[in-house]
Amino acid sequence: MWLRVSLWKMALPIWNASAVSIRRLKTITRDRDGGAGLIIPFMAQEYIQAMLFWTHRQFSLGQIYPAQAFNLPDAIYWTQKMRDKDDAADAAKDLIKPPEIFKKDTDWNVWSETLITYARSQKGVNNSAPLAYVLRDYDVPTQEMLFFNDIDEKIGRTMLAGPQFNADNATIYDLLKSLASSGPLQPFIRPYEP
């Protein structure tokens, strides 16, 4: 059974925070005539992807995400944020290298800052938040906390629970284990080995 989405009238001027845009999103009908299936204009697809991106972000940060609050300026803004996110991630991977293996004569402060800088450049699976969120000093963020950019907000607000967090936590654990080698960090990692 095919579905046909009658969004052909959904052009840029229609996207607003009114019930009209929500109703147009809900106009999914069954295609009983053997048609081509889903028909969604390109920009409508882009804006739906932007809304999905925004929703995933809000969920992973523990924020509310009412669909009625998403309007045309939001769609344009979050479409650009999706594009910027991909470009920035590719650039960061090439520039920032992982820290060296921690040795007995290594300065802990310098090494830990290098590790955090590297973790900030690596995307996790939890809404593409930088892996540095796993290493933050507090478990639950408060609403009063202020963040100066999107990366800091993702690091500061991404929830430390759920299967995506567990995957990111395992990635950081594997990184620390490989950087500890048989050096002075090994006694701190050994109790957590399976």
N, C-alpha and C positions, 0 to 999 in steps of 0.2 A: 504494500500500500504506500503510495507516494504522498508526500505532503507538498502543498504549494503555499508559499508565503506571499501574500499579496502586498508587498512593500514597494511596488513600483512607484507609488505616489510619494513615498517617503524620501524626500529630497532634503537638502540642507535647511530650508526655512521651517520645516515641520518639527525638527528636533528642538523641543523646549521642555520645560519641566511640567507641562500640563498633562492632563489625562488623555489628550489626543495622541501624543506620542506613544504612551503606554498602550492605548487601544490599537494603534497601528502595528505595534510589535506583536500583539496578541491575535492578529487576523490570520491565523493559520487555519487553512481549510483542507479537507481531504480531497485528493485529486482522483476522481473516479473515471476520468476520461483518458487515462494512460498518457498523461502529459510528461513533460521533461523533468518533473520533480520540483525542487526548490528553485525559486526565481527570486534572487535578492540582488538589488543594484549594488555596484561596487562600493560606493560611499556608505551605503547602509551596512555592508559587511564590515567595512573599516570601523565604523562607529560602534557596531555590536562588539567587535573585538576590543575596542577601547573600553567599552563598558565592562566587559569580562575582565580585562586587565585591571581596571579600577576596583572591581568587586573582589578579585583575588587579593589585591594589595590591602584593601580595607579589612578583609577577613583575617589575613595573616598578621596585621598590626593590632587586631582586637578592636577595631573601630566599627561604628555603624555604617551601613551602606544602603540607604533607602533608594530604590529605583527612581522614585519621583524626583529626587534631588539631582539626578544626572541629566544635564541639558546640553544644548549644542556647544556652548563654549567649553564645557567639560569634555565633550567628545573630541573636539579639536585639540585641546590641551593634552589629553591622555593618549591620543593617537601619536602626537609628537613625542611624548614621554616614552612610548613603546619603541619608537625608532631610535631615540637617543640612548635608551638602555642597551640596545644591541650594539650600537657603535662604541659606546664607552666600555663595555665588557671586552670587546675584541682588542681595543687599544691597551687596556690595563693588563691583560694577560701577557702581552709582549714586553711591557716595560718593567714589571715588578717580578722579581725572582724570589723563590722561597729562601728562607734563612739557611745558613750553614748548619751542620750538625753541632749540637751543643756539646762543648768539651769542657774539661776541668778549668781551663784558664779563660773561658769566655765570660764577658761581662753580662750578667743576667739582665740588667735594665736595657742595654742596647739590643740584646738578642730578643727579648720579649717584645720590644717596640717593632723590631723587624718582622716578627711573627704576626703581630696584629696588623701591620701595614700590608703584609702579604694576604692575610685573611680578609681584609677589606677589599682586596682586588679580586677575590674569587667568589663567584656566584654559587649560592647553595640552591637546593631544590625547593626550599620554602619561599615561594614567591620571588625567586631570584634575589633574595636578600643576601648581602655579603656574609660570608662565613664568620666574620668577626662577631656577629650577634651571639654566637654560641659562647664566646669568651668574655662577654660583658660581666660587670661586677654585681649586678642585681638581677633578681628573677622576674619581678613584676613591675612594669613601668607605671608611673602615675600620670594622670591627665595634666598635671602641672608642669611636667617636664617639657622643656623647649628644645627643639632641634633646628639647626641652621640650614640644613639641606636634606634632600630626599634620602641620601645614603645614610646619614646619621640617624634619621627617623626610622629607617628600616632596621638598622642595627639596634637602636634603642627600644623599639616597640614590637618587633617580631616575637611572637609567642614561643616560649620554651617548652612546648608540649606537642604531642602528636607524632604521627609517622614521618612527616617531612622533617621535623626537628630531629628525630632519632637518626635519620639518614645523614643530616648535616653534622650532628654530634659525632657519628661514626667516622665521617670524613676527617674532622678535626682530630679525633683520637688517633686515626691511622697516620695522619701527618705528624702529630707529636711523637708517636711511637717510632716512626722512621727517623725523626730528627734526634731522638734520645739515644739511639744506637745502644751501646753498652756503657755510656758515660754517666755523669752524675745525676741525670734525670731519671734513669732507669728505676731506682727504688720507688719513685713517686708514681710511676706508670704500672709497675708490676702488680699491685693489688687489684687493678681494674682489668687485667688480662683474663680472658675466658678460660 
